[in-house]
Amino acid sequence: MDGGDAQAPWVPQVITEGEWAGWKLWSTDPYELLSGPFYCRNDDNGQVVCAFKAERKHMNGGGFMHGGCLLTFADYALFCIGGDALAGSGSVTASLSGEFIDAAREGEFIEARGEVTRAGGSLVFIRGTISTGGRPLLTFSGIVKKVRRRDPTVITPPEAS
């Protein structure tokens, strides 16, 4: 996820009806909308929880959730979990790693929870777990770098060689 876009800042839209009522959706990221959509909210204890429903489009040829889908969701979760530490700046994924534990199936409710382990001046360290029905699917950790917001309409020409 890249929060560095000056024209479309990372601002959530609250869903007001349907099965995702009360959840937030970040509609400025076309890839996440295509690959998810993914949702986020704070639970009753104030902890960030991210979620989506496993659909046919998320499955691999063997009928289980594609690993790339889980890693994409983990990348999304980094920014939700680290939201307070990242507030007021653009941000990009500097590092993401994951350990696959189990497989998800179509129709399952997939969720991610985690914590910020350290927030410095420019780097935020985050770890979490993606699970379904209490069954862990993937543990992940990542580093998000804060960056200055930039104007995506300005194209910097390559330097002459």
Stockholm file with secondary structure:
# STOCKHOLM 1.0

chainA/1-161         MDGGDAQAPWVPQVITEGEWAGWKLWSTDPYELLSGPFYCRNDDNGQVVCAFKAERKHMNGGGFMHGGCLLTFADYALFCIGGDALAGSGSVTASLSGEFIDAAREGEFIEARGEVTRAGGSLVFIRGTISTGGRPLLTFSGIVKKVRRRDPTVITPPEAS
#=GR chainA/1-161 SS CBCCBSSSCCCCEECCSSTTTTCEECTTCHHHHHHCCCEEEECTTSCEEEEEECCGGGBCTTSSBCHHHHHHHHHHHHHHHTHHHHTTSEEEEEEEEEEECCCCCTTCEEEEEEEEEEECSSEEEEEEEEEETTEEEEEEEEEEEEECCBCTTCCCCCCCC
#=GC SS_cons         CBCCBSSSCCCCEECCSSTTTTCEECTTCHHHHHHCCCEEEECTTSCEEEEEECCGGGBCTTSSBCHHHHHHHHHHHHHHHTHHHHTTSEEEEEEEEEEECCCCCTTCEEEEEEEEEEECSSEEEEEEEEEETTEEEEEEEEEEEEECCBCTTCCCCCCCC
//
